[in-house]
Amino acid sequence: MAGRPRDQENIHFRNMKNGKRKLRSTQRQLEAVARKQKFENIMTAREDLLKLGIATPVYKRKGKPLDDPNSYRKITVTSILNKILEKLYLEKKDETLKNAQSPLQRGFTKGISGLNAALILNELIAEAQDLHRPLYVAFLDAQKAFDLVWHSSLLRKLHQSGIESDSWLMFKEWYKDLTSQIKWEGELSKHLPERTADSATYLLSGQMPIEAEIDKRTLTLFGNIIRNPNTVEFKLAQRQLAIKDRNSKSWFTYVQQLLEKYNLPSSSVLLQEPPGKFSWKNLVSKAVKTYWTNKIHSEAREKSSLQYINFEQLTFDNPHLVWKSAKFEHFSIRERRVSNADLC
């Protein structure tokens, strides 16, 4: 910078320009240090909250022995603060993780349940049956996978997927030295005598039959599929609904029958104009409730044991007063069972 004019402090304007770059670099470094310090303060100050979960053992059933610890699945609930922090970090990296994920991966995917994976497998089996071709399916499972897997490899894969810098360090610290406490609490549910007629059970308890609940979940899953046109499931729905007849074992054929059963729009209409999540949920709930209310009331009229019950005023989600007044105490449940026997 020889020959360039300088001010009275012997400072050239290029010194200011270079100084600005160095100042910005130093500022970014200080901000990074401050963020790291703030994160460490949070993790240290509330480590007992962020790294502690309440675990509840849930019995797997399937004839497993009650005294075997392997007969129970541990469900861990973390703190609200933990969930908020996780949500904030994952929202920033949502697209990054989606781009790195295989379109056929159904597990641990936002908006996707295990039913989606079962659907693809079901259609594969149905296709083989319709074409009379052999099919071989292999199922792989790793017992307590997350507890036994090499976590460093998972963190390395996370870094390769695009999670870098402070976010990666946060996850690395997050899953270190985790602890949990066991919570074991039971409560008695409302129930009716086994000899009670099915229609009386549904009317008095205010609960819809299990078939109705299954139908609602099936239609809800179908609604989720038709709202996502770029997925494998949507393309599968288009194909199966276009080429399969009513005798096919395809799940989509069953969905078509449910749409007709509950007087809902046809599958072709829904594929062209898929309703929103909440509007479809409300439409399905209303249709299923109307169908089963009429069906149960019709059956109840033919039961002589229900002649003294004004069942026309009973609806689902609104149990009879004799059960609504019952609490979870064993004595209350037993008392209402006697009253219910008198009614039926």
HUTA-V502524 format. One record per backbone hydrogen bond with DSSP energy under -0.5 kcal/mol. CO is the residue of the C=O (numbers start at 1). NH is the residue of the N-H. If there is no record, write none. Layout:
CO:NH  CO:NH
This chain:
1:4  7:10  11:7  12:15  12:16  13:17  14:18  15:19  16:20  17:21  18:22  19:23  20:24  21:25  22:26  23:27  24:28  25:29  26:30  27:31  28:32  29:33  30:34  31:35  32:36  33:37  34:38  35:39  36:40  37:41  38:42  39:43  40:44  41:45  42:46  44:47  46:49  46:50  47:51  49:52  49:79  51:179  53:55  53:181  54:77  55:183  56:75  58:73  61:64  65:68  67:69  68:71  69:72  71:60  73:58  73:75  74:76  75:56  76:78  77:54  79:83  80:84  81:85  82:86  83:87  84:88  85:89  86:90  87:91  88:92  89:93  91:94  93:97  94:98  95:99  96:100  97:101  98:101  102:105  104:106  106:109  109:112  113:116  113:117  114:118  115:119  116:120  117:121  118:122  119:123  120:124  121:125  122:126  123:127  124:128  125:129  126:130  127:131  128:133  129:132  141:143  142:145  144:148  145:149  149:151  150:153  150:154  151:155  152:156  153:157  154:158  155:159  156:160  157:161  158:163  159:162  162:164  164:167  164:168  165:169  166:170  167:171  168:172  169:173  170:174  171:175  173:176  179:53  181:55  193:196  197:201  198:202  199:203  200:204  201:205  202:206  202:207  204:320  206:317  209:212  209:213  210:214  211:215  212:216  213:217  214:218  215:219  216:220  217:221  218:222  219:223  220:224  221:225  222:226  223:227  225:228  228:231  231:235  232:236  233:237  234:238  235:239  236:240  237:241  238:242  239:243  240:244  245:248  250:254  251:255  252:256  253:257  254:258  255:259  256:260  257:261  258:262  259:264  260:263  266:270  267:271  268:272  269:273  276:280  277:281  278:282  279:283  280:284  281:285  282:286  283:287  284:288  285:289  286:290  287:291  288:292  289:293  290:294  291:295  292:296  293:297  294:298  295:299  296:300  297:301  299:302  300:303  302:304  303:306  304:307  306:309  308:310  309:311  310:313  311:314  315:318  318:315  320:323  320:324  321:325  323:326  328:188  329:333  330:334  331:335  332:336  333:337  334:338  335:339  336:340  337:341  338:342  339:343  340:344
